[in-house]
Amino acid sequence: MCVQKGMVSGHTQAVDSAPVKANASMESIELKKPFQSIEKHFKRVDAENQQQAATTISSASLITAPQHQLSRVKNTRINYVTIQWLRLVQHMRKRS
């Protein structure tokens, strides 16, 4: 199918593999035990999030760019959204 669509030529095929030793027997299955309880994990994560929220963002950690680059990014995003919207409208017209 991909050859018919012209996505690949179909002349050469390559196979890649990596030998990995594994023991997939049912006797080797062990119950996983968590490092800590989920409640302790959530408490630790909440504490870390509160610490990060309390710290202020320094101007050194901000990413800045010249105005012309910011405008270019903004225009690119607007164009992309416009194109996607137009494609959606065309698709909906074809369906009706």
Backbone as CSV, one residue per row, in Angstrom:
resi,resn,N_x,N_y,N_z,CA_x,CA_y,CA_z,C_x,C_y,C_z
1,MET,0.824,-1.188,0.000,0.000,0.000,0.000,0.875,1.260,0.000
2,CYS,1.907,1.287,0.835,2.777,2.466,0.885,3.545,2.629,-0.421
3,VAL,3.905,1.502,-1.061,4.604,1.575,-2.341,3.672,2.159,-3.395
4,GLN,2.407,1.735,-3.390,1.436,2.234,-4.363,1.200,3.730,-4.202
5,LYS,1.245,4.231,-2.998,1.031,5.658,-2.741,2.286,6.488,-2.992
6,GLY,3.422,5.811,-3.262,4.657,6.535,-3.522,5.384,6.995,-2.278
7,MET,4.999,6.478,-1.119,5.646,6.881,0.123,7.011,6.228,0.285
8,VAL,7.175,5.012,-0.232,8.440,4.292,-0.216,8.643,3.671,-1.584
9,SER,9.896,3.364,-1.907,10.171,2.818,-3.232,9.925,1.320,-3.291
10,GLY,10.182,0.600,-2.213,9.924,-0.833,-2.197,11.044,-1.673,-2.753
11,HIS,12.197,-1.064,-3.081,13.303,-1.811,-3.655,14.132,-2.523,-2.589
12,THR,14.320,-1.919,-1.464,15.197,-2.464,-0.429,14.432,-2.575,0.878
13,GLN,14.646,-3.688,1.536,14.050,-3.876,2.856,15.175,-4.095,3.852
14,ALA,15.042,-3.517,5.023,16.043,-3.683,6.073,15.337,-4.058,7.364
15,VAL,15.968,-4.928,8.106,15.422,-5.349,9.390,16.480,-5.076,10.438
16,ASP,16.057,-4.480,11.526,16.975,-4.175,12.613,16.511,-4.921,13.849
17,SER,17.451,-5.447,14.587,17.088,-6.142,15.815,18.229,-6.015,16.811
18,ALA,17.896,-6.266,18.044,18.900,-6.259,19.098,18.650,-7.475,19.977
19,PRO,19.629,-8.371,20.083,19.418,-9.546,20.934,19.390,-9.135,22.410
20,VAL,18.342,-9.514,23.083,18.181,-9.195,24.494,17.854,-10.476,25.226
21,LYS,18.655,-10.777,26.236,18.364,-11.957,27.030,17.198,-11.633,27.959
22,ALA,16.246,-12.533,28.018,15.081,-12.306,28.866,14.600,-13.634,29.425
23,ASN,13.988,-13.560,30.575,13.397,-14.730,31.183,11.928,-14.409,31.398
24,ALA,11.077,-14.899,30.527,9.660,-14.572,30.586,8.837,-15.709,31.170
25,SER,9.480,-16.574,31.937,8.725,-17.687,32.492,7.821,-17.207,33.618
26,MET,6.723,-17.883,33.808,5.755,-17.511,34.845,6.353,-17.663,36.242
27,GLU,7.353,-18.514,36.384,7.974,-18.710,37.702,8.809,-17.506,38.129
28,SER,9.213,-16.670,37.176,10.064,-15.528,37.504,9.260,-14.272,37.856
29,ILE,7.930,-14.329,37.786,7.102,-13.156,38.073,7.130,-12.865,39.568
30,GLU,7.364,-11.585,39.899,7.385,-11.154,41.289,6.428,-9.986,41.470
31,LEU,5.880,-9.861,42.651,4.984,-8.763,42.979,5.806,-7.494,43.151
32,LYS,5.412,-6.419,42.475,6.108,-5.151,42.620,5.685,-4.488,43.913
33,LYS,6.665,-3.934,44.609,6.389,-3.235,45.856,6.790,-1.777,45.688
34,PRO,5.880,-0.854,45.971,6.218,0.565,45.812,7.271,0.997,46.819
35,PHE,8.075,1.979,46.401,9.122,2.513,47.264,8.517,3.167,48.503
36,GLN,7.407,3.858,48.324,6.709,4.510,49.432,5.215,4.496,49.143
37,SER,4.435,4.760,50.154,2.989,4.741,49.953,2.570,5.915,49.074
38,ILE,1.452,5.764,48.415,0.970,6.809,47.515,0.624,8.080,48.288
39,GLU,0.136,7.918,49.520,-0.190,9.093,50.341,1.064,9.908,50.642
40,LYS,2.163,9.227,50.986,3.410,9.940,51.257,3.916,10.635,49.997
41,HIS,3.770,9.970,48.873,4.212,10.553,47.607,3.432,11.832,47.307
42,PHE,2.100,11.781,47.453,1.274,12.954,47.191,1.608,14.098,48.137
43,LYS,1.849,13.793,49.399,2.205,14.840,50.357,3.521,15.498,49.975
44,ARG,4.503,14.684,49.555,5.798,15.224,49.160,5.663,16.093,47.909
45,VAL,4.887,15.633,46.945,4.694,16.408,45.720,3.964,17.711,46.014
46,ASP,2.938,17.666,46.870,2.220,18.893,47.226,3.159,19.891,47.902
47,ALA,4.012,19.404,48.796,4.956,20.291,49.478,5.922,20.926,48.480
48,GLU,6.422,20.129,47.519,7.327,20.668,46.497,6.627,21.710,45.632
49,ASN,5.374,21.444,45.275,4.624,22.398,44.455,4.380,23.705,45.201
50,GLN,4.096,23.626,46.490,3.878,24.839,47.274,5.166,25.646,47.391
51,GLN,6.297,24.950,47.532,7.583,25.652,47.594,7.866,26.370,46.276
52,GLN,7.603,25.699,45.169,7.851,26.316,43.871,6.919,27.493,43.632
53,ALA,5.689,27.402,44.084,4.740,28.498,43.903,5.129,29.695,44.755
54,ALA,5.769,29.439,45.894,6.141,30.525,46.797,7.340,31.308,46.277
55,THR,8.198,30.666,45.506,9.376,31.370,44.996,8.973,32.242,43.813
56,THR,9.589,33.383,43.723,9.295,34.302,42.617,10.209,33.984,41.445
57,ILE,9.744,34.289,40.273,10.538,34.060,39.075,11.495,35.225,38.907
58,SER,12.776,34.899,38.843,13.763,35.961,38.651,13.834,36.310,37.166
59,SER,14.273,37.499,36.892,14.354,37.930,35.508,15.402,37.130,34.741
60,ALA,16.357,36.532,35.448,17.389,35.735,34.778,16.821,34.433,34.237
61,SER,15.728,33.935,34.809,15.172,32.670,34.356,14.140,32.837,33.240
62,LEU,13.819,34.071,32.882,12.868,34.307,31.806,13.563,34.210,30.454
63,ILE,12.861,33.654,29.500,13.378,33.593,28.144,12.832,34.801,27.397
64,THR,13.728,35.565,26.821,13.308,36.762,26.117,13.751,36.675,24.661
65,ALA,13.130,37.481,23.839,13.472,37.557,22.422,13.154,38.957,21.934
66,PRO,13.796,39.369,20.848,13.478,40.681,20.277,12.029,40.723,19.799
67,GLN,11.476,41.906,19.736,10.073,42.085,19.374,9.758,41.530,17.990
68,HIS,10.668,41.695,17.024,10.388,41.206,15.673,10.277,39.683,15.639
69,GLN,11.036,38.984,16.494,10.921,37.530,16.546,9.611,37.110,17.221
70,LEU,9.231,37.821,18.259,7.967,37.522,18.927,6.792,37.752,17.977
71,SER,6.868,38.820,17.186,5.809,39.095,16.204,5.745,37.996,15.159
72,ARG,6.897,37.507,14.718,6.927,36.444,13.723,6.281,35.169,14.279
73,VAL,6.581,34.834,15.517,5.975,33.659,16.147,4.469,33.832,16.258
74,LYS,4.044,35.004,16.676,2.614,35.276,16.807,1.911,35.146,15.460
75,ASN,2.477,35.733,14.416,1.865,35.665,13.091,1.839,34.240,12.555
76,THR,2.889,33.481,12.815,2.925,32.087,12.383,1.812,31.293,13.047
77,ARG,1.615,31.521,14.336,0.548,30.808,15.053,-0.828,31.214,14.528
78,ILE,-1.011,32.506,14.268,-2.296,32.973,13.739,-2.552,32.345,12.373
79,ASN,-1.527,32.328,11.515,-1.678,31.726,10.189,-2.012,30.238,10.291
80,TYR,-1.346,29.537,11.194,-1.598,28.109,11.359,-3.038,27.856,11.790
81,VAL,-3.510,28.616,12.766,-4.882,28.452,13.246,-5.875,28.782,12.143
82,THR,-5.606,29.822,11.389,-6.494,30.211,10.278,-6.561,29.111,9.239
83,ILE,-5.423,28.554,8.876,-5.394,27.477,7.885,-6.162,26.268,8.388
84,GLN,-5.964,25.914,9.646,-6.674,24.767,10.210,-8.174,25.011,10.229
85,TRP,-8.584,26.231,10.534,-10.003,26.567,10.555,-10.590,26.473,9.152
86,LEU,-9.864,26.996,8.172,-10.343,26.925,6.785,-10.459,25.483,6.307
87,ARG,-9.505,24.647,6.688,-9.574,23.228,6.319,-10.792,22.570,6.948
88,LEU,-11.079,22.923,8.181,-12.252,22.362,8.858,-13.529,22.792,8.150
89,VAL,-13.610,24.065,7.768,-14.791,24.563,7.065,-14.955,23.840,5.734
90,GLN,-13.869,23.662,4.995,-13.934,22.943,3.725,-14.389,21.500,3.928
91,HIS,-13.876,20.885,4.951,-14.255,19.503,5.253,-15.746,19.405,5.583
92,MET,-16.234,20.354,6.380,-17.649,20.332,6.758,-18.528,20.592,5.545
93,ARG,-18.090,21.445,4.629,-18.871,21.698,3.401,-18.940,20.456,2.514
94,LYS,-17.837,19.705,2.442,-17.818,18.485,1.643,-18.756,17.432,2.219
95,ARG,-18.867,17.406,3.533,-19.714,16.401,4.188,-21.188,16.704,4.021
96,SER,-21.526,17.979,3.877,-22.960,18.331,3.785,-23.479,18.369,2.368
